[in-house]
Amino acid sequence: MKMMKAAMIAVLGFSVSGCATLDVATRNASFAAPQQSQTLNQIVGISDVKVTVSHELRVSEAALFYPVADIVWRGEARGDRYQQVGAIFQESASKASAALEGETKANLEIDVLRFHALTDKARYTVGGVHSISFMMRLKDPQTGVDLIAPRKIKADLKAYGGQDAIAADARGETQKLRITQHLANVIRAEIAGGVAVEAPVVTRNAVALPANAGIGGVY
């Protein structure tokens, strides 16, 4: 585990060094990593967010309790569900990124795999679970090196049903509002989950962390 955490410092050091002009004789030189404990959200700042919702994902508008599809969304008027889901993730990622205070810049990339919220039929009767999953990665903006290797995140959220759903609607707590805030919290936690602690001297020839590094609903 200590080696894994040291690798994060190494990768982030590589990112910082990429902005400087290096001469060949010093490219493999060593440098001292920060000697204080820091969480990843204190080290990086998000310079760009890219959300992809593939049109290969299946969309269903069926009035069933549980349609068999990748995208089921009734929280907005019928329209381009790919665009609507992408906008939710974009807003969530922007909210999460706003809390990051580090100087090392990173690009956040999200590929939506599943966004299966409730149909009206399910929401106003039995309720259920908003089933959401996505791939997430952090990349160095200049080199393209993964600061966090791609990881699959499961971000399910318990959904209101029956009278609870009606009451939530009445107080303005819509599905869209709840899911957007939930995803923002999940994304922020995943970024903060990579912890960089006291590390020895490392070299600039670093490698990215494995996909299971950090915390959260990775599977």
Buried (B, 14 or more C-beta within 10 A) or exposed (E): EEEBBBBBBBBBBBBBBBEEEEEEEEEEEEEEBBEEEBBBBBBBBBEEBEBEBEEEBEBBBEEEEBBEBBBBBBBBEEEEBBEBBBBBBBBBBBBBBEEBEBEBBBBBBBBBBBBBBBBEBBBBBEBBEBBBBBBBBBBBBEEEBBBBBBBBBBBBBEBBBEEEBEEBBEEEBBBBEBBBBBBBBBBBBBBBBBBBBBBEEBEBEBEBBEBEBBEBBBE
